[in-house]
Amino acid sequence: MTQTSISHADILEASDRVNALLLSKRNAHGWWTGRLSTSALSTATAVMALDKAVAATKDEAQRLRWQKLVDGGLKWLAEHQNSDGGWGDTVLSISNISTTMLAHAVFRVSERATPWDVVIETSAAYIAEAGGVEAVVKRYGKDRTFSVPILTHCALAGIVEWKNVIPLPFELACVPHRLYAAVRMPVVSYALPALIAIGQVIFKHQGHWNPVMRCIRRKAIAPSLRVLESIQPPHGGFLEATPLTSFVCMSLLGCELFDHVVTQRCLLFIEASVRDDGSWPIDTNLTTWVTTLSVNALGERLGVSPPCDQERTRRADALPLTIRSWLLSQQYRQIHPYTHAAPGGWSWTDLPGGVPDADDTPGAMLALMNLRGQDEVFSPEEVSSLSEAALWLLDLQNRDGGWPTFCRGWGTLPFDRSSCDLTAHALRALDLWLKRVPGTETTLKVRSERSTKRGIRFLQNAQRSDGTWLPLWFGQQFNKDDENPLYGTSRVVLALSMIGEESSDCCQKAVRWIQDNQNDDGGWSARRGLESSVEETGLALDSLASITQRSGRDARTSRRVLSTTVPDALLSNATERAAQWLAVRVKEGTIDQPTPIGFYFARLWYFEDLYPIIFAAAGLNRWRTTVR
């Protein structure tokens, strides 16, 4: 099938099919859970923690149960080793030094190493060629958040000397949290559990040359463990993340703290998180995130169902109310014990390990507003919730005008700096909130307007010379430095279009870049020439169609914007080709095939099964608003 044979009717049919597919992926409650990719990295760290627990327990039933999980994890890792001897973060990822070091270590430490001789030999060769310890340190630079845990994992396995592991000042966890930014933590805000547990096991094996520091750290062991216990969710999973939880667990076991409550909770979480095939995912789920993405992608199509099916129509009519009630219940109403974030934000998950952040909060705000029709009245609860969320975002904004992920002004490491994708998301949410939610206090309204101007200036200053913006949370494994300018630029263009800045110089330049980097087949990837992906094509279509959508609503804007940047015909041609490319994927049945474009904490790759469906739906639904 050729794209030139795809008509508007075909694209509309493809859009309907993608919407129906996305709606079919809802869980039994009516919202979305999704499925995160299985991870070799998570599996390796979980196996290491359980292997240490097997050696420490005196309970024979526990030992046998955990040993079975260890054996299952090793088997899965052996079956999913790449042909070059290494491992990538997902089954679709190319090999990298970090995950390969972690996986190699668990095969070396296992008492059942004999069956894995070939796995050990080939992975050792990959590590030697990649550069070993020096390559790990170089990959993360000054950020110790992940390089130190990797090397600690390897030291616990006996394949790296403890002298090569950089110490972590775990005593800093004992200072009041309001001083964390002042003491310049060597790890990002979400990594406090790793700082404490890993810092202690390194100290146990290294000590300290300075007797004063030795004394300080000895005295800090007990109080920092109390901090660790206080920030651990009751089910044991820090941030719902198997790697972080496993690093904490193996480190406490390395300190001979098997019976400590934190260790036991970690083990419960790890055991509960294993999948049927013996592997572990990178995180439990992104339920809140994929639900808000789905709602915002579907828009007015959310409640659509065949009119002949009365039962499906009834359920479709109730769907917005069900999701709305659930989303409102997910908003944090108290100070978060982990990051000390104020009330008002949302996390990526509905599980206890999540923390509020500046991507999920605007996503939830947009979803709550999109769940109401243009003429619908917001309930008092919704007005209050959205106002609290807006205030939460305003308080989080950094001095440079951008938004960080978790904590304002914490530090200069990547996840604590302002980022373009989060800033764009926050600007969209604040703008729609001002337009749609009544009763906003004048002072808060003025503050939001000023905040928006500062956010726009941040984006102008952060734009690269070629017109692109780089995101924090998404990448492309085949691009230079894992960068994904297509994702960042598409998100910023969409935001600028939605807030009425589509005629700005920075937006015009970005639109030209997106158009110039469209592949010959009509799709997009992080840069021209890489294989087009559903996710990136949907994102680019969403952003370019938003420009067309805006220009179609205002003839003056259309003349001003399109005459100074890209002629209307060229813009329409680009969106048409992209919509055709996606329609072909629908016809072929490949629209749901994911690619690893997601970055998790510390640049760990992941993919989410719902991403291609969501981003395709968003792009096609935006496109259909331009052809009415």
C-alpha positions as CSV (number, residue, x, y, z in Angstrom):
1,M,0.0,0.0,0.0
2,T,1.4,3.4,-1.0
3,Q,0.7,6.6,1.0
4,T,-0.5,8.4,-2.1
5,S,-3.4,6.1,-2.3
6,I,-4.6,7.1,1.2
7,S,-7.5,9.5,1.1
8,H,-9.0,11.7,3.8
9,A,-11.6,9.2,4.4
10,D,-9.0,6.5,5.0
11,I,-7.2,8.8,7.5
12,L,-10.4,9.5,9.3
13,E,-11.1,5.8,9.5
14,A,-7.6,5.2,10.8
15,S,-8.1,7.9,13.4
16,D,-11.3,6.2,14.6
17,R,-9.6,2.8,14.8
18,V,-6.7,4.2,16.8
19,N,-9.1,5.9,19.2
20,A,-11.0,2.7,19.6
21,L,-7.8,0.8,20.2
22,L,-6.8,3.3,22.9
23,L,-10.1,3.1,24.6
24,S,-9.9,-0.7,24.5
25,K,-6.7,-0.6,26.5
26,R,-8.5,0.8,29.6
27,N,-8.4,-1.2,32.8
28,A,-11.4,-2.6,34.6
29,H,-11.9,0.7,36.4
30,G,-12.1,2.8,33.3
31,W,-8.7,4.5,33.1
32,W,-5.4,3.3,31.8
33,T,-2.5,1.3,33.4
34,G,-0.3,0.6,30.4
35,R,2.6,-1.7,30.5
36,L,6.2,-0.7,31.0
37,S,9.0,-2.5,29.2
38,T,10.8,-5.3,30.9
39,S,14.3,-4.2,31.9
40,A,17.6,-6.0,31.9
41,L,18.9,-3.4,34.2
42,S,16.0,-3.8,36.7
43,T,16.4,-7.6,36.5
44,A,20.1,-7.5,37.2
45,T,19.7,-5.3,40.2
46,A,16.8,-7.3,41.6
47,V,18.8,-10.5,41.2
48,M,21.8,-9.0,43.0
49,A,19.6,-7.9,46.0
50,L,17.9,-11.3,46.2
51,D,21.2,-13.2,45.9
52,K,22.5,-11.2,48.9
53,A,19.3,-12.0,50.7
54,V,19.6,-15.7,50.0
55,A,23.0,-15.7,51.7
56,A,21.7,-13.7,54.7
57,T,18.5,-15.5,55.5
58,K,18.2,-18.3,58.0
59,D,14.6,-19.1,56.9
60,E,14.8,-22.1,54.5
61,A,11.5,-21.3,52.8
62,Q,12.6,-17.8,52.1
63,R,15.9,-19.0,50.8
64,L,14.3,-21.5,48.4
65,R,11.8,-18.9,47.2
66,W,14.3,-16.2,46.6
67,Q,16.8,-18.6,45.0
68,K,14.1,-19.5,42.5
69,L,13.7,-15.9,41.6
70,V,17.4,-15.5,41.2
71,D,17.6,-18.5,38.9
72,G,14.7,-17.1,36.9
73,G,16.3,-13.7,36.5
74,L,19.6,-15.2,35.4
75,K,17.9,-17.3,32.8
76,W,16.0,-14.3,31.5
77,L,19.2,-12.3,31.3
78,A,21.0,-15.1,29.5
79,E,18.2,-15.4,26.9
80,H,18.2,-11.7,26.2
81,Q,21.9,-10.9,25.9
82,N,22.6,-9.0,22.7
83,S,24.8,-10.5,20.0
84,D,27.7,-8.2,20.9
85,G,27.8,-9.7,24.4
86,G,26.2,-6.7,26.1
87,W,22.7,-5.8,27.3
88,G,20.6,-2.7,26.7
89,D,18.1,-1.3,29.2
90,T,15.1,-2.9,27.3
91,V,14.7,-5.7,24.9
92,L,14.7,-3.2,22.1
93,S,17.8,-1.3,23.3
94,I,21.3,-1.4,22.0
95,S,24.0,-2.5,24.5
96,N,25.4,0.0,26.9
97,I,28.2,-0.2,29.5
98,S,26.0,0.4,32.5
99,T,23.5,-2.4,32.1
100,T,26.2,-4.8,30.8
101,M,28.3,-4.2,34.0
102,L,25.3,-4.8,36.2
103,A,24.2,-8.0,34.4
104,H,27.8,-9.4,34.1
105,A,28.2,-8.9,37.9
106,V,25.2,-11.0,38.8
107,F,26.4,-13.9,36.7
108,R,29.8,-13.6,38.3
109,V,28.5,-13.6,41.9
110,S,26.0,-16.4,41.4
111,E,27.1,-19.8,42.9
112,R,25.5,-21.4,39.7
113,A,28.0,-19.6,37.4
114,T,29.1,-22.7,35.5
115,P,26.1,-22.9,33.1
116,W,26.7,-19.3,32.2
117,D,30.4,-19.5,31.2
118,V,29.7,-18.2,27.6
119,V,27.5,-15.4,29.0
120,I,30.3,-14.3,31.4
121,E,33.0,-14.6,28.8
122,T,31.2,-12.6,26.1
123,S,30.0,-9.9,28.5
124,A,33.5,-9.5,29.9
125,A,34.8,-8.9,26.4
126,Y,32.1,-6.3,25.8
127,I,33.0,-4.5,29.0
128,A,36.7,-4.6,28.3
129,E,36.2,-3.1,24.8
130,A,33.7,-0.4,26.1
131,G,36.1,0.8,28.8
132,G,34.9,-0.7,32.1
133,V,34.8,1.5,35.2
134,E,36.2,4.6,33.4
135,A,33.4,4.3,30.8
136,V,30.8,4.2,33.5
137,V,32.1,7.3,35.2
138,K,32.5,9.1,32.0
139,R,28.9,8.3,30.9
140,Y,27.4,10.2,33.8
141,G,30.1,12.9,34.4
142,K,29.7,14.9,37.6
143,D,26.3,13.3,38.4
144,R,27.0,10.5,40.9
145,T,23.3,9.5,41.0
146,F,23.8,6.4,39.0
147,S,27.5,5.8,38.4
148,V,28.1,5.2,42.1
149,P,25.2,2.7,42.5
150,I,26.5,0.8,39.4
151,L,30.0,0.5,40.8
152,T,28.7,-0.4,44.3
153,H,26.7,-3.2,42.7
154,C,29.8,-4.4,41.0
155,A,32.0,-4.1,44.1
156,L,29.4,-6.1,46.1
157,A,29.9,-8.8,43.4
158,G,33.7,-8.6,43.7
159,I,34.4,-7.5,40.2
160,V,35.3,-3.9,41.0
161,E,37.6,-2.8,43.8
162,W,36.0,-0.7,46.5
163,K,38.7,2.0,46.1
164,N,37.2,2.7,42.6
165,V,33.8,3.6,44.1
166,I,33.4,7.3,44.9
167,P,32.2,7.8,48.5
168,L,28.8,9.4,49.1
169,P,28.3,11.8,52.1
170,F,25.3,10.1,53.6
171,E,25.6,12.3,56.7
172,L,24.1,15.1,54.7
173,A,20.7,13.3,54.8
174,C,20.6,14.2,58.5
175,V,20.5,18.0,57.9
176,P,17.1,19.7,57.6
177,H,15.6,19.1,54.1
178,R,15.3,22.9,53.6
179,L,19.1,23.0,53.5
180,Y,19.6,20.3,50.9
181,A,20.1,22.8,48.1
182,A,22.6,24.8,50.2
183,V,24.8,21.7,51.0
184,R,24.9,20.9,47.3
185,M,24.0,17.2,47.3
186,P,26.1,15.0,44.9
187,V,22.9,13.2,43.8
188,V,19.6,14.5,42.4
189,S,16.6,15.1,44.6
190,Y,14.9,11.7,44.1
191,A,18.0,9.7,45.0
192,L,18.1,10.4,48.7
193,P,17.6,6.7,49.6
194,A,20.6,5.7,47.4
195,L,22.7,8.4,49.1
196,I,22.0,7.0,52.5
197,A,22.2,3.2,51.9
198,I,25.0,3.2,49.3
199,G,26.9,5.8,51.2
200,Q,26.9,3.6,54.2
201,V,28.0,0.4,52.5
202,I,30.9,2.3,50.8
203,F,31.9,3.7,54.2
204,K,31.8,0.2,55.7
205,H,34.3,-1.0,53.1
206,Q,36.4,2.1,52.7
207,G,36.2,4.0,56.0
208,H,37.7,7.5,55.8
209,W,41.2,8.8,56.0
210,N,40.2,11.7,58.2
211,P,39.4,10.7,61.8
212,V,37.0,13.6,62.2
213,M,35.0,12.5,59.2
214,R,35.1,8.9,60.4
215,C,33.6,10.0,63.6
216,I,30.9,12.1,61.9
217,R,29.9,9.3,59.6
218,R,29.8,6.7,62.4
219,K,27.4,9.0,64.3
220,A,25.3,9.6,61.2
221,I,24.6,5.9,60.5
222,A,21.7,5.6,62.9
223,P,19.9,8.9,62.2
224,S,20.3,8.6,58.5
225,L,18.8,5.1,58.6
226,R,15.8,6.7,60.5
227,V,15.5,9.2,57.6
228,L,15.6,6.3,55.1
229,E,12.9,4.5,57.0
230,S,10.7,7.6,57.2
231,I,10.7,8.2,53.5
232,Q,10.1,4.6,52.4
233,P,6.6,3.8,51.2
234,P,4.8,1.2,53.3
235,H,5.0,-1.4,50.5
236,G,8.8,-0.9,50.2
237,G,9.3,0.4,46.7
238,F,11.2,3.7,46.5
239,L,9.6,5.6,43.6
240,E,8.0,2.3,42.5
241,A,11.4,1.7,40.9
242,T,13.0,-1.8,41.1
243,P,16.6,-0.4,40.4
244,L,16.5,2.2,43.2
245,T,14.8,-0.2,45.6
246,S,17.3,-3.0,44.8
247,F,20.3,-0.7,45.2
248,V,19.1,0.3,48.6
249,C,18.4,-3.3,49.5
250,M,21.7,-4.8,48.4
251,S,23.6,-2.0,50.1
252,L,21.8,-2.5,53.5
253,L,22.5,-6.3,53.1
254,G,26.1,-5.4,52.4
255,C,26.0,-3.6,55.8
256,E,24.7,-6.8,57.4
257,L,21.3,-5.1,58.0
258,F,19.1,-8.1,56.8
259,D,16.7,-7.7,59.7
260,H,16.3,-3.9,59.3
261,V,12.7,-2.9,58.5
262,V,13.8,-1.0,55.3
263,T,15.6,-4.1,54.0
264,Q,12.6,-6.3,54.6
265,R,10.2,-3.9,52.9
266,C,12.5,-3.7,49.9
267,L,12.6,-7.5,49.6
268,L,8.8,-7.6,49.7
269,F,8.6,-5.0,46.9
270,I,11.2,-6.8,44.8
271,E,9.5,-10.2,45.2
272,A,6.0,-8.7,44.4
273,S,7.3,-6.9,41.3
274,V,8.7,-9.9,39.4
275,R,7.0,-10.8,36.1
276,D,5.9,-14.3,35.1
277,D,8.9,-14.7,32.7
278,G,11.4,-14.0,35.6
279,S,12.2,-10.4,34.7
280,W,11.5,-7.1,36.3
281,P,10.1,-3.8,34.8
282,I,11.9,-0.5,35.2
283,D,9.0,0.8,37.3
284,T,5.6,-0.6,38.4
285,N,3.4,1.5,36.2
286,L,2.8,5.0,34.8
287,T,-0.9,4.9,35.4
288,T,-1.6,8.6,36.1
289,W,0.7,9.7,33.3
290,V,-0.7,7.4,30.6
291,T,-4.3,8.2,31.7
292,T,-3.8,11.9,31.4
293,L,-1.9,11.5,28.1
294,S,-4.8,9.3,26.8
295,V,-7.5,11.8,27.9
296,N,-5.7,14.7,26.3
297,A,-5.0,12.7,23.1
298,L,-8.6,11.6,22.7
299,G,-10.2,15.0,23.6
300,E,-13.8,15.1,22.4
301,R,-13.4,11.6,21.1
302,L,-13.2,10.2,24.6
303,G,-16.9,9.3,25.0
304,V,-17.6,8.3,21.4
305,S,-19.2,4.9,20.8
306,P,-21.4,3.4,18.1
307,P,-24.9,4.8,18.6
308,C,-26.5,1.4,17.9
309,D,-24.9,-0.1,21.0
310,Q,-26.9,1.3,23.9
311,E,-24.8,-0.4,26.6
312,R,-21.5,0.9,25.2
313,T,-23.0,4.3,24.8
314,R,-24.1,4.3,28.4
315,R,-20.6,3.4,29.5
316,A,-19.0,5.9,27.2
317,D,-21.2,8.7,28.6
318,A,-20.1,7.7,32.2
319,L,-16.4,7.5,31.3
320,P,-15.4,11.2,31.7
321,L,-17.0,11.3,35.1
322,T,-15.3,8.1,36.2
323,I,-11.9,9.3,35.1
324,R,-12.5,12.8,36.5
325,S,-13.4,11.4,40.0
326,W,-10.3,9.2,40.0
327,L,-7.9,11.9,38.9
328,L,-9.2,14.2,41.6
329,S,-8.5,11.5,44.2
330,Q,-4.9,11.2,43.0
331,Q,-3.9,14.8,43.8
332,Y,-1.6,15.0,46.8
333,R,-3.4,16.9,49.6
334,Q,-0.5,16.8,52.2
335,I,3.2,17.6,52.2
336,H,4.9,14.7,50.6
337,P,7.2,12.9,53.2
338,Y,9.8,12.1,50.6
339,T,10.5,15.3,48.6
340,H,8.6,17.6,51.1
341,A,6.6,18.9,48.1
342,A,3.7,21.1,49.0
343,P,0.1,19.8,48.4
344,G,-1.5,20.2,45.0
345,G,0.6,18.1,42.6
346,W,0.2,14.7,40.9
347,S,2.6,11.8,40.5
348,W,3.0,9.5,37.5
349,T,1.4,6.6,39.3
350,D,-1.5,5.9,41.7
351,L,0.8,3.7,43.8
352,P,2.4,4.8,47.1
353,G,5.9,5.1,45.7
354,G,5.2,8.1,43.5
355,V,6.0,11.7,44.1
356,P,4.5,14.8,42.6
357,D,6.3,16.4,39.6
358,A,6.0,19.1,37.1
359,D,5.1,16.9,34.1
360,D,2.3,14.9,35.6
361,T,0.7,17.9,37.4
362,P,0.1,19.9,34.2
363,G,-0.9,16.7,32.5
364,A,-3.6,16.1,35.1
365,M,-4.7,19.7,35.0
366,L,-5.2,19.6,31.2
367,A,-7.0,16.3,31.5
368,L,-9.4,17.6,34.1
369,M,-10.2,20.6,31.9
370,N,-10.5,18.5,28.8
371,L,-12.9,16.2,30.5
372,R,-15.3,19.1,30.6
373,G,-16.9,20.4,27.4
374,Q,-16.4,24.0,26.5
375,D,-19.8,25.0,27.9
376,E,-19.7,22.7,30.9
377,V,-19.4,24.2,34.4
378,F,-16.7,23.1,36.7
379,S,-17.7,21.8,40.1
380,P,-16.4,23.6,43.2
381,E,-14.1,20.6,43.9
382,E,-12.6,20.9,40.4
383,V,-12.1,24.7,40.7
384,S,-10.3,24.2,44.1
385,S,-8.2,21.3,42.8
386,L,-7.1,23.2,39.7
387,S,-6.3,26.3,41.6
388,E,-4.2,24.3,44.1
389,A,-2.4,22.7,41.2
390,A,-1.7,26.0,39.5
391,L,-0.3,27.4,42.8
392,W,1.9,24.3,43.1
393,L,3.3,24.9,39.7
394,L,3.9,28.6,40.3
395,D,5.7,27.9,43.5
396,L,7.9,25.3,41.7
397,Q,9.1,27.6,38.9
398,N,12.9,28.2,39.0
399,R,14.5,31.6,39.0
400,D,15.5,31.2,35.3
401,G,11.8,31.0,34.4
402,G,11.8,27.2,33.7
403,W,10.3,24.3,35.6
404,P,12.4,21.5,37.2
405,T,11.0,18.0,37.7
406,F,10.6,17.7,41.5
407,C,12.2,20.4,43.6
408,R,12.7,24.1,43.0
409,G,16.3,25.2,43.2
410,W,17.7,21.9,44.5
411,G,20.9,21.9,42.4
412,T,22.5,21.8,38.9
413,L,22.2,18.1,38.1
414,P,19.9,17.3,35.2
415,F,16.8,16.2,36.9
416,D,16.9,19.3,39.2
417,R,17.5,21.8,36.4
418,S,14.8,23.6,34.5
419,S,13.8,21.6,31.4
420,C,12.1,22.6,28.1
421,D,9.6,19.8,27.9
422,L,8.3,20.4,31.5
423,T,8.2,24.1,31.0
424,A,6.2,23.8,27.9
425,H,3.7,21.5,29.6
426,A,3.4,23.8,32.6
427,L,2.7,26.8,30.3
428,R,-0.1,24.9,28.5
429,A,-1.8,24.0,31.8
430,L,-1.5,27.5,33.3
431,D,-2.8,29.1,30.1
432,L,-5.8,26.9,29.8
433,W,-6.5,27.2,33.5
434,L,-6.7,31.0,33.2
435,K,-9.0,30.8,30.2
436,R,-11.4,28.1,31.4
437,V,-11.6,28.1,35.2
438,P,-13.7,30.9,36.7
439,G,-13.1,32.6,40.0
440,T,-9.3,32.9,39.9
441,E,-8.1,35.5,42.4
442,T,-6.7,38.7,40.7
443,T,-3.4,38.3,42.5
444,L,-3.0,34.7,41.4
445,K,-4.0,35.6,37.9
446,V,-1.5,38.4,37.7
447,R,1.2,36.1,39.1
448,S,0.3,33.4,36.6
449,E,0.6,35.8,33.7
450,R,4.0,37.0,34.9
451,S,5.1,33.4,35.3
452,T,4.0,32.6,31.8
453,K,6.1,35.5,30.4
454,R,9.1,34.2,32.4
455,G,8.5,30.7,31.1
456,I,8.4,31.9,27.5
457,R,11.7,33.8,28.0
458,F,13.3,30.7,29.4
459,L,12.2,28.8,26.3
460,Q,13.6,31.5,24.0
461,N,16.9,31.4,25.8
462,A,17.1,27.6,25.8
463,Q,16.4,27.2,22.1
464,R,19.4,25.9,20.2
465,S,20.7,27.7,17.1
466,D,19.0,25.3,14.8
467,G,15.6,26.0,16.2
468,T,15.3,23.0,18.4
469,W,14.8,22.3,22.1
470,L,16.1,19.2,23.9
471,P,13.8,17.4,26.3
472,L,14.9,15.9,29.7
473,W,12.7,12.8,29.8
474,F,12.9,11.4,26.2
475,G,15.7,10.4,23.9
476,Q,16.7,8.5,20.8
477,Q,19.3,5.8,21.1
478,F,20.6,6.1,17.6
479,N,21.1,9.9,17.7
480,K,24.1,11.8,18.9
481,D,24.4,11.8,22.7
482,D,21.0,10.0,22.9
483,E,19.3,13.4,22.1
484,N,15.7,13.7,20.8
485,P,15.2,17.3,19.6
486,L,12.1,16.1,17.7
487,Y,10.3,15.4,21.0
488,G,11.4,18.5,22.8
489,T,10.7,20.8,19.8
490,S,7.3,19.3,19.1
491,R,6.2,19.7,22.7
492,V,7.4,23.3,22.8
493,V,5.8,24.2,19.5
494,L,2.5,22.7,20.7
495,A,2.6,24.8,23.9
496,L,3.5,28.0,22.1
497,S,0.7,27.4,19.7
498,M,-1.8,26.7,22.5
499,I,-0.9,29.9,24.4
500,G,-1.0,32.2,21.4
501,E,2.7,32.5,20.7
502,E,2.7,30.7,17.3
503,S,3.8,33.9,15.5
504,S,6.9,34.3,17.7
505,D,10.3,34.1,16.0
506,C,11.3,31.1,18.1
507,C,8.2,29.1,17.2
508,Q,8.5,30.0,13.5
509,K,12.1,28.7,13.6
510,A,11.1,25.5,15.3
511,V,8.3,24.8,12.9
512,R,10.7,25.2,10.0
513,W,13.1,22.7,11.7
514,I,10.3,20.1,12.2
515,Q,9.3,20.4,8.5
516,D,12.9,20.3,7.2
517,N,13.5,17.1,9.2
518,Q,10.5,15.2,8.0
519,N,11.6,11.9,6.4
520,D,10.9,11.1,2.8
521,D,8.4,8.5,3.9
522,G,6.3,11.2,5.6
523,G,7.2,10.2,9.2
524,W,9.7,11.5,11.7
525,S,12.4,10.4,14.1
526,A,14.7,12.4,16.3
527,R,16.5,13.6,13.2
528,R,16.1,13.3,9.4
529,G,17.3,9.9,8.1
530,L,16.7,7.8,11.2
531,E,13.9,5.3,10.9
532,S,10.5,6.9,11.4
533,S,8.6,5.9,14.5
534,V,4.9,6.0,15.4
535,E,5.6,8.0,18.6
536,E,7.7,10.7,17.0
537,T,5.5,11.0,13.9
538,G,2.4,11.4,16.1
539,L,4.2,14.1,18.2
540,A,5.3,16.1,15.2
541,L,1.9,15.8,13.6
542,D,0.3,17.0,16.8
543,S,2.5,20.1,16.9
544,L,2.3,21.1,13.2
545,A,-1.4,20.5,13.1
546,S,-1.8,22.7,16.1
547,I,-0.3,25.6,14.1
548,T,-2.7,24.9,11.2
549,Q,-5.6,24.6,13.7
550,R,-4.8,28.0,15.2
551,S,-4.3,29.7,11.9
552,G,-7.6,28.3,10.7
553,R,-9.4,30.0,13.6
554,D,-7.9,33.4,12.9
555,A,-7.4,34.6,9.3
556,R,-5.2,37.4,10.5
557,T,-3.0,35.0,12.4
558,S,-2.9,32.7,9.3
559,R,-1.7,35.4,7.1
560,R,0.8,36.7,9.6
561,V,2.2,33.3,10.7
562,L,2.2,31.3,7.5
563,S,3.4,34.1,5.2
564,T,6.5,34.7,7.4
565,T,7.4,31.1,8.1
566,V,6.1,28.3,6.1
567,P,3.5,28.7,3.3
568,D,0.1,27.2,4.1
569,A,0.4,24.7,1.3
570,L,3.7,23.3,2.6
571,L,2.5,23.1,6.2
572,S,-0.6,21.3,5.0
573,N,1.4,19.0,2.9
574,A,3.7,18.0,5.8
575,T,0.7,17.2,8.1
576,E,-1.1,15.3,5.3
577,R,2.0,13.1,4.6
578,A,2.4,12.4,8.3
579,A,-1.3,11.5,8.7
580,Q,-1.0,9.2,5.7
581,W,2.1,7.6,7.2
582,L,0.2,6.8,10.4
583,A,-2.8,5.6,8.5
584,V,-0.6,3.1,6.7
585,R,0.7,1.8,10.0
586,V,-3.0,1.4,11.1
587,K,-3.8,-0.5,8.0
588,E,-0.7,-2.7,8.4
589,G,-1.5,-3.4,12.1
590,T,1.8,-1.9,13.3
591,I,0.5,1.3,14.9
592,D,1.0,-0.3,18.4
593,Q,4.7,-1.2,18.0
594,P,6.7,0.8,20.5
595,T,10.2,2.1,20.3
596,P,12.5,2.9,23.3
597,I,12.2,6.7,23.3
598,G,11.6,7.1,27.0
599,F,14.2,8.2,29.5
600,Y,13.7,7.2,33.1
601,F,15.7,8.3,36.0
602,A,19.4,8.7,35.3
603,R,18.9,8.3,31.5
604,L,17.6,4.7,31.7
605,W,15.8,3.7,28.5
606,Y,12.3,2.4,28.6
607,F,9.3,2.0,26.3
608,E,5.6,2.0,27.2
609,D,3.2,-0.1,25.2
610,L,0.6,2.7,25.2
611,Y,2.9,5.5,23.9
612,P,2.6,4.7,20.1
613,I,-1.2,4.4,20.4
614,I,-1.5,7.6,22.5
615,F,0.8,9.8,20.3
616,A,-0.7,8.5,17.1
617,A,-4.2,9.3,18.4
618,A,-3.1,12.7,19.5
619,G,-1.6,13.5,16.1
620,L,-4.5,12.1,14.0
621,N,-7.2,13.8,16.2
622,R,-5.4,17.1,15.9
623,W,-5.1,16.6,12.2
624,R,-8.8,16.0,11.8
625,T,-9.6,19.4,13.4
626,T,-7.8,21.0,10.4
627,V,-9.8,19.3,7.7
628,R,-13.4,20.0,8.9
